[in-house]
Amino acid sequence: MRPTLALALLLAPIAVAFAADDPWKLDDKFKAAKPEDLKDAPSVPAPKGAISLFDGKDFSQWVKKDGKGEVKWTLKGGAMEGVKGHGDIITREKFGGTFKLHVEFRVPYEPNGAGQGRGNSGVYVQGRYEVQVLDSYGLKSGKNDCGAIYGVAAPKENACKAPTVWQTYDIEFTAPKYENGKKTEPAKMTVSHNGIKIHDAVPIPVDNTTSGLGGDPATPGPILLQDHGHPVQYRNIWLLPIKNG
Ligand code: MG
């Protein structure tokens, strides 16, 4: 047999397997621990006074990470989906002080991936502090798993739903405080994941987590959604200012 034909025959079943994969559908190999892990977390409408950052219609509130480029992530049935290689996106507006950020997301089913290679994205508050988005379903969560403040704190428990299922983050954030150019209080974060409190006023000792925007931590920053090469989806994102910084 000619080598090219042999190679084609060898690769054909692999190509078919990939083509048949729908990352938004679980197959019968997936085992959920509890039936509710397969049920979407309820979508939460923006309360009075909240700023809608994404309502499923357009990217009017967003730009590329450089602060000016047009966002070309995909819009799909009221959600946005990250496009591999396009890069991170940030809100036009910057936020400081204390605020509550609500984010709905879902990670694809990538059974051939593992570790940081399944449904990786992230929600960076002020562009600097990442709440990790990942398929960590059923794992013992570490500091780099879903719900972790990346590299700083593991979630108190693994509150993940199954991949393909809609999940929620409710993040209450207080920016670090400065006096005469000196940090007097670190940033703090309380996070609920699918309604379960996974961080309770956790102080963040660093000024930037891995791959964050950095910049002067005494100044406001945007919300950043990470492109880590996986088709993670987001919908219904809003921010409620609580106290000016
Ligand atoms: Mg990430």
Residues whose N, C-alpha, C, O or C-beta is under 5 A from the ligand:
A	BS01	MG	N120 S121 G122 Q132 V133 Q226
